[in-house]
Structure formats: C-alpha cells, structure tokens
C-alpha cells in the first residue's frame, strides 16, 4: 500500500436523480447514487489525495450540465482535482459550444466521447470526429479514449492523424480477458504505445475478466504487457470506481497492483500512483 497520497485518474460520480443514463438499465447494480460520500466509504485505508472525475456517459446533451454539477461538488471536496467532460466530438457545432462552456467551468482538463459505445468503432476516423479531436487538442485539453480491444487499430490511426493532441487510453484498451484471448489486443496496444502522445490508465482490468471467477494470474499478463509497451513513464493508476464495485473492493485493486509492481522503484511508484496523472491532467499539487 503506498505510503504517500495517490491520485486516482478514473472515478465516476453517478446521480440518477440529476441525470439520465440509458446504460444503467443494463447494470441495475450500479443504478443508484455514487457520490463523494460513497467514494470515501469505498476507499477504505487507501490514501487518496486527488481524483480525476471521468464523465459517466449521461444521455446526449447533458455533458456540460454534468461538468457543472461535478465542479460544484469539487467546491466542497478538494479531492476532485480535474474533470474529463462528456461531449460529442463529431458534432462540431456542439463541440465548439461545449468547449466554450468548459473554459468557464473550473477543473475541466479533458473530454471523452465513448468510442466503445458504437457498434462500429471505425466511426472515429470519419472526418468530423478526427477534426473534433484535433480541436480538443488545440483547446489544450486531453482526449480520453475508451474503446474495446477490436477498435484499437482505428484509434491508433486517429492518434496518427492528431499528433498535437494528448491522449489517455482508458482501461488498457479493454482486452478480451474473459474469453481467454490476447489478440488482437496484445499486438495492437504495442502499436498504439509507439505514439509518444498517448498515455494509459491501468484501470478497469478486472471487469474485463469473468466477474465471478477472475484471478490475479489471469489479469497479470495484460497489466505487465501494458507497462512493457508504455513504460512506467506513461502509465497511471485508475480505479474505475464505482464500476469496479461489480468485481472487487477498492483496496483489493491497489493491493493487486502493489503485488505486480513489487520490483518497481520508489520513484516509479510515485510516478505511477501520482505524478503522471498530475502532469497529464494538470492537477494542482
């Protein structure tokens, strides 16, 4: 367990009383309020100093309102160091309006448009999407990538077309762990990692395994391969709370990563658990 305050780069707050989320109908266990008080209870003995809130996939048109809601929470909870806001980047008019609004909302450091939410992930290479991602970079914001493993080739091409945008890959690109498959993820994440403007969250891994029968030894190769590809300089800790509650406790995830990173130096651990997220998302110390 780290002795220093960590930064959790991937936390969702969910409030069905404030927003509508179509996806919650498929996840009844998550269909309730998950807010700072619940997070405090979940973190247990883990010393979390800062978190990055990541949009919780509200229904279309609610991205700016969600960001304002979480910014208001941040005024009361100083752990909320940055926000990844929801936006439809391929709707250029909406994007421009949202970017202007985000500029007035304290803490917005990045945006996300769920690529995994589409049946055909190749849509991220359509001209409007690519232009939108490039506009995100021009606005000095990070673009968080959330994609299933079979969409990685399209994402890699999107990154190639957008060298001036900083990207963060969520959940190590969602490998097909529950199906016992390494490819295409194994090869494709190595290709993506060759682009120096891409960072990666070690997050959301267990939920890609079988929720009832996962083991540390099943997930270990995927985490180790990710670190081999990106290096300790471009990976960061993330919990994916509260989605993580479907499979494990918050403290369990930290203990698993401590075990996998047992040979890492103190400096590498501080980068992984704190410094990289702080730098990429421009969080205050």
N, C-alpha and C positions, 0 to 999 in steps of 0.2 A: 504494500500500500504506500503510495507516495507520501512523503513527509511534508511536502510543500502544497500550496493551493494549486489545484488543477483548473484548466479551462475545458469545459465540455463544449465541443464545437457543434453539437447537434441535439437540441432539445426542442420538442414541440409543446406548445400550450394549446389545449383544445377546450372550447367552450360552446357546446351546442345551444346554450341559451342566447348566445350573442351571434353565432354564425351558423350557416347550413353547410353540411359536408355530406355529399352523396355517398362517399366511400365508407362512411361509418355504418351504413346499412349492412355492409358485408363483414363488419368487425364489431359485433354487438358488445364484446368485452371492453372495447375502447369507447363506446358511445356514452360518455359522461364527461364531466368537467375534469380536466387535468391542468392545474394552475400552480403558481409558485408554492402554495402551502402543501400540495400533494407532492411536488418535487422535493421539498425539504424532508418530508417523511421518507420518501423513496431513497434519497442519497445515503441515508444511514451514517456510517462512520467515514465516508469518503469526503475529503476536504475540498469542496468545490468553491472556488473563488469567483469564477465568471462562467457564464454560459453564453452561447450564441443561439438565439431563438431562430428556428427554421420554420417557415410557413407550413401550416398543417393541411394544405390542399383544400381550402374552402371552395365552395362553388363559385363559378365565374362572377367577376365584378366586385368581389369582396376583399381583394388584396390590399388596397390602400386602407380600408377600414380595419382590417386585421392588424396591419402595421401600426396604426394609430393606437389601437387597443393595447398592443404589447408595449409600445412606447410609454403609455400611461402606467402599465404595470411596472416598467423599469424605473419610473419616478419613485416608486415605493420599495423596489427590490434592486439594490445595486449590483446583484449578481448578473443581471441581464446586461451584458456588455455590448452586444450587437444584434442586429436583426437581418435575416435573409427573408426578403419580402416576396410575396406571390405576384406574378404578372404574366400576361400572355405576350411573350416577346415577339410573336409573329403577327400581332395586331399593332402595326406601327403607330397608329393614332393613339390607341390605348396606352401603348408603351411610353410614348412621349408625355402624355398626360400624367401617367403614373410616376415616371422619373422626376417630373417637376414636383409632384406631391411628396415623393420620397426625400427630395432635397430639403424639405421643410420638416421632416419627421426625424427626431433625434434617434441616432443609433442605427439607421439603415446602412448596411455595409455591403449588401449583396442582394441578388434576386434569384428566383428559381421559377422555372417553367418545367413541370414534370414531363420528361420525355417518356418515362415508363408508362405514363397514363394513356399513351396512344398504342393502338394495335400495331401500327406500322411506324417504328421509330425512325425510319428514313426521312420522316417529315421534317426532322431537324436540319436537313440540308436544303430545304426549299428556300428560295431567295429571301423571303420576308423574315424567316426565322434567323437565318445567318446574319442578315442586316441588323435585326434586333439585338442579337448577341454582341455584335460589334458596337452597336450604340451603347449597350450596357458598359462595355469596356471604356468607351470614350467618356462616359459619365463617371469614370473612376470607381465603378462598382464591380464586384466579383460576380461570376455566374456559377451557381451551384448546379452540378449535373446529377440528375437522378435517373438512372437507366438500368434496365435489365441487361444481363450479360450479352444477349444476342444483338443488342443495339450498340455495343461498343465500337464496331467498325464505323458506323455513321458519326458517332461522337468524335472519334479520332479525326475524321475528315473535317468536321465542324471546327475543331481546335486548330487544325492546319490552316483553315481559312481565316482564323481570328487570332493572329499572333499577338495582338495588343490587348487582348482580354485575358484576365486571370481566371482560371477555372479551378473549382474544387469538386472532385468526384466523391459523391456520397456513397457510403455503404460498400466500398471497394468494387462497385460495379455489379453487385448482386449476382454472384456466381451461383450455379445450379447445384448447391451442396446437397440438398435433399434428394436429388436424383443421382448422386454419385458421379457427376460429370465435372471434369476440369476444363475441357474445351467446349466452346471456343474461348471462354473467359481467360484461360491460362495464357494463351498467346496474345490475345487482343489487349489485355491490360499492360502487357510488356510493350506493345506498340504505342499505346496511349502515353505511357510513362516516359517515352523518349522526348516528349514535348516539355520543355522546362517551365512553361507557364501553367502546368497542371499540378495541383496538389491532391491529396487523397485522404479521406476520413476513414480511419479504422473504426467502423461503426456498422450497426445493423447486420452483423455477420451471422449471429446465431439464428435470427429469424429466417434466414435463407436455408437453414438446415431443417430437418424434421422437428417440429415443435415439441414432440413427446419423447423422442429418443436420441436427440443430438448428444454428441460427446466433444470434449475438448480436442481429442485427437482427430476428429472429423474436420474441425474448423481450422486447426493449427496450420496445415499446409497452405491454406488460402491467405491467411494473415502473413505468414512468413514470405510467401511469394510476392505479395503486395509490397512488403518492406524491401525485399530484394530489388524489386523493379524501381521503386521511387526513392529508395534510400531513406534513412532516418530524418533527413533534412526536409522531406516533402510529405510526410505523413503526420496525422494529428489524431488525437483521441476524440471520439464522439460516442454518446450512449444510445442515441435514437430513442430516448425516453419520450413518451410512455409506451411506444410500440414495443420496446424491449420487455415490458412487463408481461407480454404474452409468453415469454420463454424463460426469463431469468430475472434475478434481483440486480439492482444497480451495482451493489458491491461485488456480486459474482463476476461481472464483466471486468471490473478493474483487477480483481484477483487473477482472472484468466490471463489478461494482458501482462500483468506482472510476471506470471509464470513463463509466458512466451518470450518476454523481453529480459529474462534473467541475466543475460550476458551483456546487456546494454550498459553504457557508462552513465554516470550521473548526469553529465551534460546532455547526452542523447535522450535520457528520460525526461529531462526538463524541456527539451525541445518538443518531444512527442506530446507530453501532457499539458504543455503550457505555451511555450514560446512561439511555435509555428502558427497556431491559431491566433495568438495575439497579434502577430505580424501580418498575416494574410488578411484578417478581418479588421485590422487597425483598431484594436481594442486598447483602452487606457489601462495602464498598469495599476 
